[in-house]
Amino acid sequence: MLQLLPSSDIITPNTTNPKDAVIFINKYIDRYHCENMSVDISFMNVLDACYVSTMCSTAHYIKYPEGKINWKISSELVREFNKDLELGNADYI
């Protein structure tokens, strides 16, 4: 079966609502083969970015235990907040 892949290498949610962003990213994870992916959430505030990256990294890990997500963030506070959660598949750039 052929699978159409998105044209962009970086996924950007089309909403600033964190709940809708989680749904958008999780649908992407379910639909496409994305063992390694990049997501731009740099437009979100710190708390929303922490929530989205935590929830989606967990969903991604369930499907791809060996995969990685590169999160494009606007503040190092997101990395600091999530470091104790030990999300082994999340990298913050």
Beta strands, then each sheet from edge to edge (+ up, - down):
strand 1: 10-11
strand 2: 36-40
strand 3: 68-72
strand 4: 90-92
sheet 1: 1+ 2+ 3+ 4+
end
